[in-house]
Amino acid sequence: MRQIKIPAVFMRGGTSKGLVIHRRDLPPDQSKWDLIFASALGSPDSYMRQLDGMGGGLSSLSKVCIISLSSRPDADVDYTFAQVLINTSHVDYSAICGNMTAVVGPFAIDEGIISCDKSMATVRIYNTNTNKIILAHFPMEDGFAAVDGDLEISGVSGTGASLQLEFLDPGGATTGKLLPTGNCTDILKISNGKKFEVSMVDASNACVFIKASDIGMS
């Protein structure tokens, strides 16, 4: 079987990087996407290196963003995030990646999905994973998203142009409630009888927060 070609852009967003693809270049049947994404990134790989693809052997380097013009009145573009597992061919669409969300606005401008003639762009993004609106603000240069700048972030060497994201009303993206249990803190009991005080919060992604000292970490 010969290889097929799908246009894509390889981009870094925050401390993650991955493939960014126009939805128009993918099959209309979304059930066919998993095989494409897993193959492109090199999964499954029992060696956990994804050498036969664009992935980097870490969850933060095994991601795909799918972008299209939005038909919603409150958004400019639609954005679907896909997390490709490394040692299996499973692709997860249940959450969002804040890091990779940073690439959506610049991609939309640079690829001509939308345009901006101002020095600062604001792109309204509808995330299909969480059914939420996100605003991306970033500087422009000669009609394209600026690249150079003096912003430095932990985990990435060098500097670059700044980009600000506003997650509008992010609460309850997964469970329907900012605090799924209705409590600021809860006590969880695990199988060995130990109890831990935690906060369960659903803001864009559902997370459980626990004190590091409670599990023997500093």
C-alpha positions as CSV (number, residue, x, y, z in Angstrom):
1,M,0.0,0.0,0.0
2,R,1.5,3.3,-1.0
3,Q,1.7,6.3,1.4
4,I,-0.9,9.0,1.3
5,K,-0.1,12.7,1.8
6,I,-2.0,15.0,4.2
7,P,-0.9,18.7,4.5
8,A,0.0,19.5,8.1
9,V,2.0,22.1,10.1
10,F,4.4,21.0,13.0
11,M,4.1,23.6,15.7
12,R,5.0,24.2,19.3
13,G,2.5,25.6,21.8
14,G,3.9,26.4,25.3
15,T,5.7,23.3,26.5
16,S,4.0,20.9,24.0
17,K,4.3,20.4,20.2
18,G,2.4,18.5,17.6
19,L,0.7,18.4,14.2
20,V,-1.9,21.0,13.2
21,I,-4.2,20.0,10.4
22,H,-7.0,21.7,8.4
23,R,-10.2,19.7,9.0
24,R,-10.9,20.0,5.2
25,D,-7.8,17.8,4.6
26,L,-9.2,14.9,6.8
27,P,-11.9,12.4,6.0
28,P,-15.4,13.6,6.8
29,D,-15.9,10.4,8.8
30,Q,-14.2,11.2,12.1
31,S,-13.9,7.5,13.0
32,K,-11.1,7.3,10.4
33,W,-9.0,10.0,12.1
34,D,-7.5,7.7,14.8
35,L,-5.5,5.6,12.4
36,I,-4.2,8.6,10.6
37,F,-3.1,10.4,13.7
38,A,-1.5,7.3,15.3
39,S,0.4,6.5,12.1
40,A,1.6,10.1,11.6
41,L,2.9,10.3,15.2
42,G,4.4,6.8,15.2
43,S,2.0,5.0,17.6
44,P,1.8,2.3,18.9
45,D,5.4,2.0,19.8
46,S,6.4,-0.5,22.5
47,Y,9.8,1.2,22.7
48,M,8.1,4.5,23.7
49,R,10.1,6.6,21.2
50,Q,7.7,7.0,18.2
51,L,10.6,6.8,15.8
52,D,8.4,5.9,12.9
53,G,6.5,9.1,13.2
54,M,6.5,12.8,14.3
55,G,5.9,12.1,18.0
56,G,8.7,12.5,20.5
57,G,8.0,9.6,22.9
58,L,6.3,11.8,25.5
59,S,2.7,12.7,26.0
60,S,3.5,16.4,25.6
61,L,5.0,15.7,22.2
62,S,2.2,13.4,20.9
63,K,-0.6,15.8,20.0
64,V,-2.8,16.8,17.1
65,C,-5.0,19.9,16.6
66,I,-7.7,20.0,13.9
67,I,-8.8,23.5,12.8
68,S,-11.6,24.8,10.6
69,L,-13.6,28.0,10.0
70,S,-16.4,28.2,12.5
71,S,-20.1,28.6,11.6
72,R,-20.8,29.8,15.2
73,P,-21.6,33.5,15.6
74,D,-19.4,33.6,18.7
75,A,-16.3,32.0,17.2
76,D,-13.9,32.5,14.3
77,V,-12.5,29.0,14.2
78,D,-13.4,25.5,15.6
79,Y,-10.6,23.6,17.3
80,T,-10.6,19.9,18.1
81,F,-7.7,18.5,20.2
82,A,-6.5,14.9,19.9
83,Q,-4.1,13.2,22.4
84,V,-2.3,10.3,20.8
85,L,-1.1,7.6,23.2
86,I,2.4,6.3,22.7
87,N,2.4,2.5,23.3
88,T,-1.2,2.0,22.0
89,S,-3.1,3.3,19.0
90,H,-5.7,4.9,21.2
91,V,-6.6,8.6,20.5
92,D,-8.2,10.6,23.2
93,Y,-10.6,13.4,22.5
94,S,-12.0,13.8,26.0
95,A,-9.9,16.7,27.2
96,I,-8.1,19.8,25.9
97,C,-4.5,20.8,25.9
98,G,-3.9,24.4,27.1
99,N,-0.4,24.5,25.6
100,M,-1.5,23.4,22.1
101,T,-4.4,25.8,22.3
102,A,-1.8,28.5,21.9
103,V,-1.1,27.5,18.3
104,V,-4.7,27.8,17.1
105,G,-4.9,31.5,16.6
106,P,-1.5,31.9,14.8
107,F,-2.3,28.9,12.6
108,A,-5.7,30.4,11.7
109,I,-4.1,33.7,10.7
110,D,-1.0,32.3,8.9
111,E,-3.0,29.7,7.0
112,G,-5.5,32.3,5.8
113,I,-8.6,30.8,7.6
114,I,-9.2,34.3,9.0
115,S,-7.3,37.6,8.5
116,C,-6.3,40.5,10.7
117,D,-5.0,43.9,9.7
118,K,-4.3,45.2,13.2
119,S,-1.1,45.1,15.3
120,M,-2.7,42.8,17.8
121,A,-5.0,39.9,16.8
122,T,-7.8,38.5,18.9
123,V,-9.1,35.1,17.6
124,R,-12.3,33.6,19.0
125,I,-11.8,29.8,19.3
126,Y,-14.6,27.3,19.9
127,N,-13.2,24.1,21.4
128,T,-15.2,21.1,20.4
129,N,-13.8,18.9,23.1
130,T,-15.1,21.0,26.0
131,N,-17.8,23.0,24.2
132,K,-16.2,26.2,25.4
133,I,-15.0,29.5,23.9
134,I,-11.4,30.6,24.2
135,L,-9.9,34.0,23.2
136,A,-6.3,34.1,21.9
137,H,-4.5,37.5,21.9
138,F,-1.1,37.9,20.1
139,P,0.9,40.5,18.2
140,M,1.0,40.6,14.4
141,E,3.8,41.4,12.0
142,D,3.4,42.0,8.3
143,G,0.0,40.3,8.3
144,F,1.2,37.2,10.1
145,A,1.4,36.1,13.7
146,A,4.6,37.5,15.2
147,V,7.3,35.0,16.1
148,D,10.1,36.9,17.7
149,G,9.7,38.5,21.1
150,D,11.2,38.7,24.6
151,L,8.7,36.4,26.4
152,E,10.4,33.5,28.2
153,I,8.6,30.5,29.7
154,S,9.8,27.8,32.0
155,G,10.6,24.6,30.1
156,V,11.4,26.2,26.8
157,S,14.8,27.7,25.9
158,G,15.1,31.1,24.3
159,T,12.4,33.7,23.9
160,G,9.4,34.4,21.6
161,A,6.4,36.5,20.9
162,S,3.9,36.6,23.7
163,L,0.4,35.0,23.5
164,Q,-2.4,35.3,26.0
165,L,-5.3,32.9,26.2
166,E,-8.6,33.7,27.9
167,F,-10.7,30.6,28.8
168,L,-14.2,32.0,29.1
169,D,-16.4,30.2,31.6
170,P,-14.2,27.0,31.7
171,G,-16.0,25.4,34.7
172,G,-17.8,22.1,34.2
173,A,-16.3,21.3,30.8
174,T,-16.2,17.5,31.6
175,T,-18.7,17.0,34.4
176,G,-21.0,20.0,34.1
177,K,-19.9,21.5,37.4
178,L,-16.8,23.5,38.4
179,L,-16.8,21.5,41.7
180,P,-18.2,18.1,40.6
181,T,-19.0,17.0,44.2
182,G,-20.2,20.4,45.3
183,N,-17.5,20.7,47.8
184,C,-14.3,22.7,47.9
185,T,-12.5,19.7,49.5
186,D,-13.3,16.1,50.0
187,I,-11.8,13.1,51.8
188,L,-10.8,10.2,49.6
189,K,-10.2,6.8,51.0
190,I,-8.0,4.4,49.0
191,S,-7.8,0.6,49.1
192,N,-5.2,0.4,51.9
193,G,-7.3,2.5,54.2
194,K,-5.4,5.7,53.9
195,K,-7.3,8.9,53.6
196,F,-6.4,12.1,51.7
197,E,-7.9,15.5,51.6
198,V,-8.3,16.6,48.0
199,S,-9.9,19.2,45.8
200,M,-11.7,18.0,42.7
201,V,-12.0,20.8,40.2
202,D,-13.3,20.7,36.6
203,A,-12.0,23.8,34.8
204,S,-11.4,23.0,31.1
205,N,-9.9,19.6,32.3
206,A,-11.1,17.7,35.3
207,C,-8.3,17.4,37.9
208,V,-7.7,16.2,41.5
209,F,-5.5,18.4,43.6
210,I,-3.6,16.9,46.6
211,K,-0.9,18.2,48.9
212,A,2.5,16.9,47.8
213,S,3.5,16.3,51.5
214,D,0.5,14.0,51.9
215,I,2.0,11.5,49.5
216,G,5.6,11.9,50.7
217,M,6.8,14.4,48.2
218,S,8.4,17.9,48.6
